[in-house]
Amino acid sequence: AARRLIERSLRGRHLDGVVVATSMIEGTSYDLLGDRDFPYVVIGRVPNGDATWVDIDNVDAAYQATIHLLSHGRRRAAMIAGPPSLVASLDRIEGFRRATEEAGIPATVHTASFDQREAYETTLELLAGDDPPDAIFAGSDVMAVGILQAARRLRRDVPRDLGVMGFDDIQPDRVSPMGISNVHQPVRDLGRRAVELLNERIANPVAPHRHDLLATRLVLRSSCGCSHT
């Protein structure tokens, strides 16, 4: 649908430029824009670098989040990540693995869609295993909610028996009574910066591509083991 919309806009010249929000490794629409020399900016890291993009440093964000989660004395970690077709998912997995390897902690990675139900079912399997994790890093806050629901069903106390860390900071307290520790993404700043970069490219389409990384921050609540609420 997005590709058809872009093709229609290119034919009609209805736009001066476009911001593309994607982190797909393949099957994206910005290749079409590049072929037509049409000004565009991507929200999400583009692996080959042949585009102007703005993103967060998902590797470092996941690394810092995992380091904090493990700082509460956790000894067995798992990650339920997003789909491997997304650059952001792979970057977050890299950060998680880097942190657990440095800490010498046994760790496993499971991928799923950014879906609460899938995270719930995966967590049930993990916690019912012979050597269940005592820490789970979720690829999104929606998935973290599913993890909390599974822990509650199996009567695992969070955070005493299981520390949980999410990602996004999308106010999950609306659907979960427990405060979820997570990585805050500057969503508005990403959009604002993308528009600024797009205006620059419209003014100078042949300028070198820019690659901007915006800062994230940890939001510490009770699910990881902190006393914050």
N, CA, C and O of each residue as an XYZ file, in Angstrom:
916
protein
N       0.824     -1.203      0.000
C       0.000      0.000      0.000
C       0.861      1.256      0.000
O       0.581      2.203     -0.735
N       1.909      1.267      0.825
C       2.791      2.433      0.887
C       3.516      2.634     -0.434
O       3.691      3.765     -0.887
N       3.936      1.537     -1.053
C       4.651      1.642     -2.329
C       3.733      2.198     -3.410
O       4.159      3.025     -4.216
N       2.475      1.753     -3.438
C       1.531      2.260     -4.436
C       1.275      3.746     -4.243
O       1.170      4.500     -5.211
N       1.174      4.162     -2.982
C       0.952      5.582     -2.696
C       2.128      6.419     -3.176
O       1.939      7.491     -3.751
N       3.340      5.930     -2.940
C       4.527      6.654     -3.384
C       4.586      6.721     -4.907
O       4.898      7.768     -5.473
N       4.289      5.612     -5.567
C       4.295      5.605     -7.032
C       3.290      6.605     -7.597
O       3.580      7.304     -8.568
N       2.115      6.670     -6.988
C       1.094      7.605     -7.441
C       1.557      9.045     -7.251
O       1.351      9.897     -8.115
N       2.186      9.303     -6.106
C       2.660     10.651     -5.814
C       3.795     11.059     -6.748
O       3.879     12.212     -7.174
N       4.670     10.095     -7.064
C       5.765     10.390     -7.975
C       5.253     10.723     -9.369
O       5.765     11.630    -10.027
N       4.249      9.994     -9.813
C       3.698     10.260    -11.147
C       3.033     11.626    -11.204
O       3.153     12.351    -12.192
N       2.329     11.966    -10.126
C       1.590     13.229    -10.133
C       2.390     14.411     -9.645
O       1.948     15.554     -9.761
N       3.600     14.142     -9.084
C       4.434     15.205     -8.518
C       3.654     16.030     -7.497
O       3.725     17.259     -7.484
N       2.908     15.326     -6.638
C       2.106     16.003     -5.628
C       2.946     16.420     -4.413
O       2.500     17.226     -3.597
N       4.153     15.873     -4.297
C       4.964     16.103     -3.110
C       6.337     16.651     -3.489
O       6.866     16.365     -4.563
N       6.892     17.440     -2.585
C       8.267     17.911     -2.769
C       9.272     16.929     -2.179
O      10.441     16.921     -2.565
N       8.816     16.103     -1.242
C       9.669     15.121     -0.601
C       8.837     14.272      0.330
O       7.654     14.548      0.530
N       9.436     13.239      0.906
C       8.666     12.332      1.751
C       9.552     11.775      2.864
O      10.746     11.542      2.676
N       8.932     11.569      4.027
C       9.575     10.879      5.147
C       9.037      9.451      5.181
O       7.826      9.236      5.220
N       9.938      8.490      5.166
C       9.561      7.073      5.177
C       9.907      6.495      6.544
O      11.070      6.510      6.946
N       8.921      5.991      7.253
C       9.151      5.361      8.559
C       9.206      3.855      8.359
O       8.180      3.210      8.146
N      10.402      3.303      8.429
C      10.559      1.862      8.224
C      11.876      1.413      8.802
O      12.822      2.194      8.903
N      11.935      0.143      9.184
C      13.224     -0.450      9.541
C      13.323     -1.845      8.926
O      14.043     -2.710      9.424
N      12.581     -2.044      7.829
C      12.634     -3.314      7.125
C      13.977     -3.471      6.433
O      14.501     -2.521      5.851
N      14.533     -4.678      6.498
C      15.793     -4.955      5.819
C      15.577     -5.047      4.318
O      16.414     -4.590      3.540
N      14.462     -5.634      3.907
C      14.162     -5.780      2.489
C      12.729     -5.331      2.228
O      11.937     -5.153      3.153
N      12.415     -5.153      0.948
C      11.047     -4.846      0.565
C      10.607     -3.445      0.905
O       9.408     -3.202      1.043
N      11.536     -2.505      1.046
C      11.192     -1.142      1.406
C      10.845     -0.326      0.170
O      11.032     -0.772     -0.962
N      10.334      0.882      0.412
C       9.924      1.758     -0.685
C      10.957      2.801     -1.021
O      10.854      3.450     -2.062
N      11.974      2.989     -0.156
C      12.898      4.072     -0.434
C      13.810      3.786     -1.618
O      14.417      4.711     -2.158
N      13.923      2.504     -2.042
C      14.698      2.227     -3.242
C      14.046      2.855     -4.460
O      14.733      3.345     -5.357
N      12.722      2.841     -4.491
C      11.983      3.465     -5.584
C      12.227      4.970     -5.597
O      12.411      5.564     -6.660
N      12.227      5.583     -4.423
C      12.460      7.022     -4.343
C      13.872      7.371     -4.805
O      14.074      8.359     -5.511
N      14.843      6.558     -4.402
C      16.213      6.824     -4.809
C      16.405      6.700     -6.306
O      17.156      7.469     -6.905
N      15.729      5.735     -6.914
C      15.845      5.551     -8.367
C      15.299      6.748     -9.133
O      15.745      7.041    -10.242
N      14.323      7.442     -8.530
C      13.718      8.599     -9.199
C      14.363      9.914     -8.785
O      13.897     10.980     -9.188
N      15.436      9.858     -7.981
C      16.088     11.072     -7.480
C      15.099     11.987     -6.772
O      15.127     13.207     -6.938
N      14.224     11.373     -5.975
C      13.192     12.115     -5.254
C      13.656     12.335     -3.817
O      14.092     11.375     -3.183
N      13.585     13.555     -3.270
C      14.059     13.807     -1.908
C      13.263     12.998     -0.871
O      12.032     13.016     -0.864
N      13.978     12.306     -0.014
C      13.320     11.535      1.037
C      14.266     11.350      2.210
O      15.484     11.458      2.069
N      13.689     11.070      3.366
C      14.435     10.773      4.588
C      13.769      9.582      5.251
O      12.543      9.473      5.258
N      14.570      8.697      5.803
C      14.052      7.489      6.449
C      14.162      7.631      7.966
O      15.206      8.027      8.483
N      13.092      7.309      8.668
C      13.157      7.148     10.118
C      13.433      5.675     10.373
O      12.549      4.832     10.221
N      14.659      5.373     10.758
C      15.108      3.993     10.897
C      16.433      3.828     10.180
O      16.626      4.364      9.089
N      17.334      3.098     10.780
C      18.660      2.933     10.190
C      18.590      2.149      8.893
O      17.933      1.111      8.821
N      19.269      2.647      7.868
C      19.364      1.961      6.580
C      20.736      1.293      6.520
O      21.745      1.997      6.489
N      20.812     -0.032      6.502
C      22.093     -0.723      6.645
C      23.141     -0.348      5.607
O      24.322     -0.232      5.936
N      22.724     -0.156      4.353
C      23.733      0.108      3.316
C      24.182      1.564      3.265
O      25.134      1.887      2.555
N      23.517      2.444      4.002
C      23.953      3.834      4.085
C      23.579      4.703      2.918
O      23.899      5.891      2.924
N      22.904      4.158      1.899
C      22.577      4.930      0.711
C      21.278      5.708      0.877
O      20.414      5.692      0.000
N      21.155      6.374      1.987
C      19.967      7.181      2.251
C      20.273      8.107      3.419
O      21.171      7.844      4.218
N      19.515      9.190      3.505
C      19.584     10.035      4.696
C      18.586      9.483      5.705
O      17.414      9.287      5.382
N      19.044      9.237      6.908
C      18.144      8.654      7.907
C      18.442      9.193      9.300
O      19.521      9.715      9.581
N      17.434      9.040     10.160
C      17.565      9.395     11.566
C      17.003      8.236     12.382
O      15.987      7.645     12.016
N      17.662      7.917     13.474
C      17.238      6.778     14.277
C      17.805      6.943     15.685
O      18.509      7.911     15.970
N      17.494      6.001     16.549
C      18.172      5.897     17.828
C      19.270      4.847     17.689
O      19.273      4.074     16.731
N      20.193      4.816     18.631
C      21.224      3.784     18.644
C      20.641      2.570     19.370
O      20.787      2.424     20.584
N      19.977      1.703     18.600
C      19.305      0.552     19.197
C      20.282     -0.414     19.853
O      19.943     -1.048     20.852
N      21.488     -0.536     19.309
C      22.471     -1.448     19.894
C      22.844     -0.986     21.298
O      22.780     -1.761     22.252
N      23.232      0.278     21.416
C      23.649      0.782     22.723
C      22.478      0.848     23.691
O      22.645      0.574     24.880
N      21.295      1.207     23.201
C      20.123      1.274     24.077
C      19.822     -0.091     24.681
O      19.560     -0.196     25.880
N      19.857     -1.135     23.860
C      19.597     -2.483     24.362
C      20.714     -2.947     25.285
O      20.460     -3.629     26.278
N      21.937     -2.583     24.963
C      23.079     -2.927     25.813
C      22.916     -2.317     27.206
O      23.059     -3.012     28.213
N      22.616     -1.020     27.260
C      22.470     -0.342     28.549
C      21.292     -0.908     29.340
O      21.383     -1.078     30.556
N      20.192     -1.198     28.653
C      19.019     -1.749     29.331
C      19.315     -3.119     29.923
O      18.903     -3.420     31.043
N      20.025     -3.944     29.173
C      20.359     -5.286     29.656
C      21.334     -5.229     30.816
O      21.183     -5.958     31.796
N      22.339     -4.363     30.707
C      23.299     -4.195     31.807
C      22.567     -3.823     33.090
O      22.869     -4.356     34.158
N      21.609     -2.913     32.989
C      20.869     -2.525     34.192
C      20.034     -3.689     34.718
O      20.005     -3.934     35.924
N      19.364     -4.399     33.835
C      18.540     -5.526     34.255
C      19.387     -6.559     35.004
O      18.962     -7.093     36.028
N      20.577     -6.834     34.490
C      21.456     -7.812     35.131
C      22.052     -7.293     36.437
O      22.477     -8.079     37.284
N      22.083     -5.978     36.598
C      22.681     -5.408     37.812
C      21.901     -5.752     39.069
O      22.389     -5.554     40.182
N      20.694     -6.264     38.895
C      19.880     -6.663     40.050
C      20.168     -8.102     40.479
O      19.384     -8.702     41.214
N      21.288     -8.651     40.021
C      21.688     -9.982     40.457
C      21.106    -11.115     39.635
O      21.121    -12.262     40.080
N      20.598    -10.828     38.459
C      20.035    -11.878     37.598
C      21.156    -12.757     37.058
O      22.262    -12.286     36.791
N      20.849    -14.046     36.903
C      21.877    -15.000     36.468
C      21.504    -15.765     35.196
O      22.354    -16.450     34.628
N      20.271    -15.664     34.744
C      19.859    -16.351     33.512
C      18.938    -15.396     32.753
O      17.865    -15.037     33.237
N      19.365    -14.996     31.573
C      18.629    -13.962     30.839
C      18.057    -14.507     29.537
O      18.619    -15.407     28.912
N      16.937    -13.940     29.153
C      16.330    -14.246     27.854
C      15.856    -12.940     27.237
O      15.558    -11.973     27.939
N      15.793    -12.931     25.925
C      15.226    -11.795     25.214
C      14.141    -12.291     24.282
O      14.324    -13.274     23.565
N      13.013    -11.606     24.295
C      11.964    -11.850     23.305
C      11.984    -10.636     22.384
O      11.458     -9.573     22.715
N      12.597    -10.817     21.233
C      12.849     -9.710     20.310
C      11.769     -9.640     19.243
O      10.945    -10.544     19.101
N      11.797     -8.543     18.498
C      10.890     -8.380     17.380
C      11.331     -9.206     16.183
O      12.311     -9.945     16.272
N      10.626     -9.092     15.068
C      10.917     -9.911     13.882
C      12.336     -9.673     13.361
O      12.801     -8.533     13.350
N      13.029    -10.727     12.932
C      14.388    -10.569     12.411
C      14.446     -9.865     11.060
O      15.538     -9.607     10.552
N      13.305     -9.551     10.471
C      13.284     -8.795      9.219
C      13.470     -7.300      9.453
O      13.575     -6.532      8.497
N      13.510     -6.882     10.716
C      13.647     -5.474     11.050
C      15.055     -5.169     11.543
O      15.604     -5.887     12.379
N      15.629     -4.096     11.013
C      16.959     -3.673     11.443
C      16.967     -3.397     12.944
O      17.905     -3.782     13.642
N      15.926     -2.732     13.440
C      15.871     -2.400     14.863
C      15.907     -3.652     15.732
O      16.554     -3.658     16.779
N      15.226     -4.705     15.313
C      15.231     -5.949     16.085
C      16.633     -6.542     16.156
O      17.091     -6.949     17.224
N      17.302     -6.586     15.022
C      18.648     -7.155     14.992
C      19.614     -6.324     15.816
O      20.485     -6.871     16.492
N      19.467     -5.004     15.765
C      20.344     -4.136     16.559
C      20.121     -4.354     18.055
O      21.080     -4.387     18.826
N      18.868     -4.502     18.467
C      18.578     -4.715     19.884
C      19.085     -6.078     20.347
O      19.552     -6.217     21.477
N      18.995     -7.071     19.485
C      19.551     -8.387     19.822
C      21.064     -8.284     20.004
O      21.627     -8.869     20.930
N      21.715     -7.536     19.117
C      23.166     -7.366     19.230
C      23.548     -6.722     20.562
O      24.496     -7.155     21.217
N      22.809     -5.692     20.955
C      23.091     -5.040     22.231
C      22.876     -5.965     23.411
O      23.663     -5.965     24.358
N      21.805     -6.759     23.359
C      21.516     -7.727     24.423
C      22.625     -8.768     24.522
O      23.113     -9.056     25.615
N      23.019     -9.326     23.400
C      24.061    -10.357     23.408
C      25.394     -9.794     23.909
O      26.120    -10.460     24.647
N      25.700     -8.582     23.506
C      26.949     -7.971     23.943
C      26.977     -7.841     25.468
O      27.997     -8.120     26.098
N      25.863     -7.421     26.056
C      25.797     -7.237     27.504
C      25.877     -8.567     28.253
O      26.599     -8.682     29.244
N      25.140     -9.562     27.784
C      25.137    -10.847     28.491
C      26.471    -11.563     28.341
O      26.915    -12.231     29.274
N      27.122    -11.436     27.184
C      28.432    -12.053     27.009
C      29.469    -11.400     27.916
O      30.296    -12.090     28.513
N      29.429    -10.077     28.021
C      30.367     -9.382     28.908
C      30.159     -9.791     30.366
O      31.108     -9.888     31.144
N      28.887    -10.028     30.716
C      28.589    -10.403     32.104
C      28.787    -11.891     32.367
O      28.742    -12.329     33.516
N      29.006    -12.670     31.309
C      29.158    -14.112     31.477
C      27.877    -14.796     31.909
O      27.903    -15.788     32.637
N      26.740    -14.250     31.449
C      25.427    -14.762     31.839
C      24.855    -15.632     30.717
O      24.848    -15.206     29.562
N      24.372    -16.847     31.032
C      23.691    -17.643     30.007
C      22.470    -16.887     29.480
O      21.692    -16.329     30.253
N      22.314    -16.875     28.153
C      21.235    -16.081     27.573
C      20.691    -16.756     26.317
O      21.421    -17.425     25.585
N      19.406    -16.567     26.088
C      18.762    -17.065     24.876
C      17.967    -15.933     24.240
O      17.525    -15.009     24.923
N      17.793    -16.015     22.930
C      17.012    -15.022     22.195
C      15.898    -15.725     21.446
O      16.124    -16.728     20.769
N      14.700    -15.195     21.571
C      13.536    -15.697     20.853
C      12.924    -14.527     20.082
O      12.813    -13.424     20.618
N      12.534    -14.756     18.850
C      11.950    -13.691     18.042
C      10.460    -13.926     17.848
O       9.994    -15.064     17.787
N       9.737    -12.841     17.755
C       8.295    -12.874     17.541
C       7.906    -11.537     16.937
O       8.744    -10.643     16.810
N       6.660    -11.395     16.570
C       6.197    -10.085     16.150
C       6.031     -9.226     17.401
O       6.005     -9.745     18.517
N       5.918     -7.918     17.214
C       5.718     -7.033     18.367
C       4.276     -7.193     18.844
O       3.442     -6.302     18.683
N       4.010     -8.356     19.436
C       2.637     -8.735     19.742
C       2.557     -9.233     21.183
O       3.379    -10.042     21.612
N       1.588     -8.758     21.910
C       1.429     -9.111     23.318
C       1.155    -10.600     23.498
O       1.725    -11.233     24.387
N       0.290    -11.159     22.666
C      -0.073    -12.571     22.795
C       1.114    -13.487     22.524
O       1.325    -14.461     23.247
N       1.894    -13.180     21.481
C       3.062    -14.008     21.172
C       4.077    -13.964     22.309
O       4.659    -14.987     22.669
N       4.286    -12.783     22.871
C       5.210    -12.664     23.993
C       4.710    -13.455     25.199
O       5.498    -14.081     25.907
N       3.416    -13.424     25.426
C       2.791    -14.176     26.518
C       3.045    -15.675     26.352
O       3.475    -16.344     27.292
N       2.780    -16.196     25.161
C       2.941    -17.629     24.927
C       4.410    -18.045     24.984
O       4.731    -19.111     25.508
N       5.289    -17.222     24.457
C       6.725    -17.526     24.518
C       7.211    -17.554     25.957
O       8.008    -18.412     26.335
N       6.727    -16.611     26.759
C       7.132    -16.554     28.163
C       6.635    -17.765     28.937
O       7.352    -18.290     29.789
N       5.422    -18.215     28.654
C       4.916    -19.431     29.306
C       5.856    -20.603     29.052
O       6.158    -21.375     29.963
N       6.317    -20.733     27.807
C       7.230    -21.820     27.467
C       8.570    -21.662     28.188
O       9.121    -22.632     28.708
N       9.081    -20.442     28.214
C      10.368    -20.201     28.860
C      10.313    -20.509     30.357
O      11.203    -21.170     30.892
N       9.276    -20.033     31.024
C       9.182    -20.188     32.476
C       8.841    -21.610     32.890
O       9.097    -22.010     34.026
N       8.265    -22.372     31.972
C       7.931    -23.768     32.276
C       9.089    -24.714     31.982
O       8.988    -25.914     32.234
N      10.179    -24.187     31.456
C      11.320    -25.026     31.109
C      12.120    -25.467     32.316
O      11.834    -25.072     33.446
N      13.143    -26.302     32.063
C      13.958    -26.856     33.150
C      14.838    -25.798     33.812
O      15.114    -25.886     35.008
N      15.274    -24.810     33.053
C      16.162    -23.785     33.594
C      15.619    -22.411     33.205
O      16.193    -21.739     32.349
N      14.526    -21.994     33.821
C      13.844    -20.770     33.394
C      14.674    -19.523     33.662
O      15.456    -19.490     34.612
N      14.512    -18.510     32.844
C      15.248    -17.258     33.062
C      14.733    -16.525     34.289
O      13.578    -16.676     34.688
N      15.615    -15.727     34.880
C      15.169    -14.838     35.953
C      15.193    -13.378     35.490
O      15.008    -12.458     36.286
N      15.425    -13.185     34.185
C      15.376    -11.853     33.586
C      14.963    -11.990     32.131
O      15.494    -12.830     31.405
N      14.014    -11.163     31.704
C      13.598    -11.152     30.297
C      13.591     -9.714     29.797
O      12.981     -8.829     30.398
N      14.272     -9.506     28.700
C      14.294     -8.209     28.025
C      13.356     -8.306     26.834
O      13.542     -9.155     25.962
N      12.356     -7.449     26.794
C      11.358     -7.455     25.725
C      11.720     -6.442     24.652
O      12.240     -5.368     24.953
N      11.442     -6.787     23.400
C      11.725     -5.886     22.294
C      10.796     -4.704     22.208
O      11.042     -3.783     21.430
N       9.723     -4.704     22.995
C       8.799     -3.568     23.038
C       8.016     -3.632     24.343
O       7.984     -4.669     25.007
N       7.384     -2.520     24.705
C       6.570     -2.499     25.922
C       5.320     -3.361     25.775
O       4.864     -3.964     26.747
N       4.771     -3.422     24.583
C       3.599     -4.277     24.359
C       3.951     -5.726     24.663
O       3.165     -6.448     25.275
N       5.125     -6.144     24.236
C       5.568     -7.507     24.527
C       5.838     -7.675     26.015
O       5.588     -8.746     26.570
N       6.339     -6.645     26.664
C       6.598     -6.721     28.098
C       5.315     -6.972     28.874
O       5.320     -7.697     29.869
N       4.228     -6.383     28.429
C       2.938     -6.622     29.082
C       2.565     -8.099     28.991
O       2.078     -8.677     29.962
N       2.791     -8.714     27.825
C       2.526    -10.149     27.684
C       3.387    -10.981     28.608
O       2.928    -11.987     29.147
N       4.631    -10.572     28.797
C       5.542    -11.274     29.708
C       5.011    -11.209     31.139
O       5.006    -12.214     31.850
N       4.565    -10.026     31.555
C       4.017     -9.878     32.903
C       2.771    -10.739     33.105
O       2.577    -11.322     34.171
N       1.936    -10.815     32.080
C       0.723    -11.628     32.185
C       1.064    -13.112     32.352
O       0.434    -13.818     33.139
N       2.080    -13.579     31.593
C       2.494    -14.981     31.706
C       3.080    -15.268     33.082
O       2.806    -16.310     33.676
N       3.885    -14.344     33.583
C       4.466    -14.529     34.916
C       3.374    -14.608     35.972
O       3.447    -15.425     36.890
N       2.373    -13.766     35.841
C       1.272    -13.780     36.804
C       0.513    -15.105     36.738
O       0.126    -15.655     37.770
N       0.303    -15.609     35.539
C      -0.422    -16.877     35.406
C       0.336    -18.017     36.075
O      -0.272    -18.897     36.684
N       1.664    -18.003     35.962
C       2.481    -19.066     36.552
C       2.905    -18.757     37.987
O       3.729    -19.463     38.569
N       2.335    -17.698     38.543
C       2.602    -17.304     39.926
C       4.089    -17.011     40.166
O       4.637    -17.344     41.217
N       4.727    -16.384     39.178
C       6.111    -15.921     39.340
C       6.076    -14.443     39.713
O       5.517    -13.614     38.995
N       6.674    -14.144     40.831
C       6.654    -12.763     41.302
C       7.609    -11.891     40.488
O       8.776    -12.232     40.291
N       7.086    -10.763     40.025
C       7.901     -9.760     39.344
C       8.005     -8.553     40.264
O       6.979     -7.975     40.621
N       9.201     -8.156     40.656
C      10.506     -8.551     40.099
C      11.298     -9.566     40.925
O      12.443     -9.859     40.579
N      10.737    -10.107     41.993
C      11.539    -10.983     42.858
C      12.032    -12.214     42.095
O      13.221    -12.531     42.131
N      11.120    -12.908     41.402
C      11.493    -14.122     40.667
C      11.928    -13.825     39.234
O      12.703    -14.576     38.641
N      11.424    -12.729     38.689
C      11.674    -12.419     37.276
C      11.757    -10.912     37.079
O      10.805    -10.184     37.361
N      12.889    -10.458     36.598
C      13.025     -9.050     36.236
C      12.636     -8.856     34.779
O      12.970     -9.681     33.928
N      11.934     -7.769     34.491
C      11.451     -7.515     33.134
C      11.832     -6.108     32.702
O      11.659     -5.143     33.447
N      12.348     -6.010     31.500
C      12.694     -4.718     30.904
C      12.028     -4.618     29.540
O      12.107     -5.549     28.737
N      11.371     -3.487     29.275
C      10.729     -3.273     27.989
C      11.499     -2.286     27.126
O      12.658     -1.971     27.396
N      10.833     -1.804     26.084
C      11.468     -0.872     25.152
C      10.371     -0.048     24.495
O       9.399     -0.603     23.983
N      10.519      1.261     24.506
C       9.640      2.238     23.826
C       9.129      3.320     24.760
O       9.123      4.497     24.398
N       8.690      2.933     25.984
C       8.090      3.874     26.934
C       6.817      4.489     26.362
O       6.714      5.705     26.199
N       5.859      3.629     26.065
C       4.587      4.075     25.474
C       3.465      4.088     26.504
O       2.303      3.854     26.173
N       3.819      4.360     27.743
C       2.856      4.405     28.840
C       2.088      3.090     28.978
O       0.858      3.082     28.927
N       2.815      1.965     29.155
C       2.133      0.675     29.287
C       1.309      0.564     30.557
O       0.537     -0.384     30.709
N       1.459      1.530     31.488
C       0.663      1.491     32.706
C      -0.832      1.573     32.401
O      -1.662      1.269     33.258
N      -1.170      1.981     31.189
C      -2.581      2.023     30.800
C      -3.177      0.624     30.701
O      -4.384      0.441     30.862
N      -2.311     -0.372     30.432
C      -2.807     -1.747     30.299
C      -2.205     -2.681     31.332
O      -2.590     -3.849     31.400
N      -1.260     -2.191     32.147
C      -0.653     -3.019     33.176
C      -0.527     -2.216     34.457
O      -0.064     -1.076     34.422
N      -0.931     -2.787     35.595
C      -0.832     -2.043     36.855
C       0.607     -1.876     37.334
O       0.874     -1.008     38.164
N       1.536     -2.684     36.833
C       2.936     -2.587     37.265
C       3.702     -1.630     36.367
O       3.539     -1.653     35.147
N       4.529     -0.797     36.963
C       5.378      0.077     36.178
C       6.457     -0.720     35.473
O       7.207     -1.454     36.116
N       6.543     -0.584     34.155
C       7.497     -1.350     33.364
C       8.738     -0.508     33.099
O       8.651      0.565     32.502
N       9.878     -0.990     33.539
C      11.147     -0.342     33.229
C      11.429     -0.527     31.739
O      11.148     -1.582     31.170
N      11.990      0.516     31.112
C      12.183      0.408     29.669
C      13.132      1.463     29.136
O      13.684      2.269     29.886
N      13.309      1.437     27.823
C      14.088      2.438     27.104
C      13.113      3.435     26.487
O      12.211      3.056     25.741
N      13.303      4.702     26.804
C      12.444      5.746     26.244
C      12.966      6.168     24.875
O      14.117      6.582     24.732
N      12.099      6.057     23.873
C      12.422      6.523     22.524
C      11.905      7.946     22.337
O      10.754      8.223     22.674
N      12.726      8.857     21.809
C      12.268     10.229     21.563
C      11.486     10.317     20.251
O      11.984     10.850     19.259
N      10.274      9.796     20.252
C       9.500      9.659     19.020
C       9.254     11.010     18.347
O       9.422     11.142     17.135
N       8.862     11.997     19.124
C       8.597     13.310     18.535
C       9.865     13.926     17.959
O       9.840     14.540     16.893
N      10.966     13.757     18.671
C      12.232     14.304     18.183
C      12.669     13.617     16.894
O      13.239     14.257     16.011
N      12.405     12.315     16.783
C      12.731     11.607     15.551
C      11.961     12.185     14.371
O      12.522     12.420     13.301
N      10.669     12.411     14.582
C       9.856     12.993     13.516
C      10.295     14.398     13.163
O      10.382     14.753     11.988
N      10.573     15.202     14.186
C      10.990     16.586     13.959
C      12.313     16.636     13.192
O      12.470     17.418     12.254
N      13.262     15.788     13.606
C      14.563     15.794     12.947
C      14.450     15.288     11.513
O      15.146     15.781     10.625
N      13.582     14.310     11.280
C      13.384     13.797      9.924
C      12.882     14.898      8.989
O      13.326     14.996      7.845
N      11.959     15.723      9.479
C      11.436     16.824      8.665
C      12.537     17.846      8.382
O      12.632     18.362      7.269
N      13.365     18.138      9.382
C      14.476     19.071      9.176
C      15.435     18.555      8.102
O      15.864     19.305      7.225
N      15.762     17.269      8.185
C      16.667     16.691      7.199
C      16.040     16.662      5.809
O      16.725     16.848      4.804
N      14.726     16.426      5.764
C      14.046     16.414      4.471
C      14.092     17.799      3.827
O      14.335     17.915      2.626
N      13.861     18.838      4.610
C      13.923     20.200      4.063
C      15.319     20.494      3.521
O      15.470     21.178      2.509
N      16.334     19.972      4.202
C      17.700     20.166      3.720
C      17.922     19.459      2.384
O      18.601     19.986      1.503
N      17.352     18.277      2.239
C      17.535     17.536      0.997
C      16.733     18.151     -0.146
O      17.173     18.123     -1.295
N      15.580     18.695      0.154
C      14.800     19.375     -0.885
C      15.578     20.586     -1.395
O      15.595     20.872     -2.593
N      16.219     21.288     -0.467
C      17.002     22.463     -0.853
C      18.269     22.074     -1.608
O      18.734     22.816     -2.473
N      18.828     20.904     -1.278
C      20.066     20.476     -1.923
C      20.033     18.962     -2.120
O      20.600     18.228     -1.310
N      19.381     18.481     -3.180
C      19.191     17.033     -3.381
C      20.486     16.252     -3.565
O      20.501     15.041     -3.346
N      21.575     16.912     -3.962
C      22.813     16.184     -4.225
C      23.781     16.244     -3.033
O      24.924     15.800     -3.142
N      23.335     16.780     -1.921
C      24.191     16.847     -0.738
C      24.495     15.436     -0.229
O      23.693     14.527     -0.445
N      25.624     15.232      0.435
C      25.939     13.909      1.012
C      24.852     13.483      1.997
O      24.253     14.314      2.680
N      24.612     12.189      2.057
C      23.590     11.670      2.968
C      24.010     11.882      4.418
O      25.187     11.773      4.763
N      23.016     12.190      5.266
C      23.221     12.368      6.703
C      22.699     11.149      7.440
O      21.686     10.565      7.052
N      23.393     10.767      8.503
C      22.964      9.664      9.362
C      22.997     10.158     10.797
O      24.073     10.293     11.379
N      21.826     10.433     11.382
C      21.736     11.009     12.726
C      21.204      9.985     13.718
O      20.221      9.296     13.444
N      21.859      9.889     14.871
C      21.395      9.033     15.955
C      20.995      9.910     17.137
O      21.789     10.724     17.608
N      19.764      9.742     17.614
C      19.274     10.518     18.754
C      19.417      9.699     20.038
O      19.389      8.468     20.023
N      19.569     10.411     21.126
C      19.800      9.765     22.422
C      18.518      9.143     22.977
O      17.420      9.656     22.764
N      18.678      8.040     23.685
C      17.586      7.422     24.447
C      17.931      7.546     25.932
O      19.015      8.004     26.293
N      16.998      7.132     26.780
C      17.287      7.103     28.212
C      16.510      5.967     28.861
O      15.422      5.601     28.414
N      17.085      5.423     29.914
C      16.400      4.385     30.664
C      15.351      5.008     31.569
O      15.611      6.006     32.240
N      14.171      4.417     31.583
C      13.112      4.807     32.501
C      12.942      3.643     33.475
O      12.457      2.577     33.096
N      13.338      3.849     34.720
C      13.392      2.762     35.693
C      12.169      2.779     36.591
O      11.939      3.725     37.344
N      11.401      1.720     36.494
C      10.218      1.552     37.344
C      10.398      0.266     38.152
O      11.528     -0.084     38.492
N       9.332     -0.431     38.462
C       9.447     -1.537     39.407
C       9.711     -2.900     38.768
O      10.161     -3.808     39.466
N       9.453     -3.081     37.480
C       9.519     -4.429     36.904
C      10.929     -4.997     36.846
O      11.102     -6.215     36.819
N      11.938     -4.131     36.826
C      13.322     -4.622     36.748
C      13.875     -4.972     38.125
O      14.838     -5.729     38.241
N      13.260     -4.416     39.168
C      13.747     -4.609     40.523
C      14.035     -3.313     41.251
O      14.385     -3.317     42.431
N      13.885     -2.192     40.534
C      14.067     -0.898     41.174
C      12.860     -0.575     42.049
O      11.784     -1.152     41.887
N      13.057      0.343     42.963
C      11.966      0.727     43.875
C      11.089      1.787     43.264
O      10.085      2.171     43.864
N      11.448      2.293     42.043
C      10.666      3.355     41.420
C       9.300      2.827     41.030
O       9.146      1.638     40.752
N       8.311      3.702     41.008
C       6.962      3.336     40.583
C       6.492      4.313     39.541
O       5.374      4.192     39.042
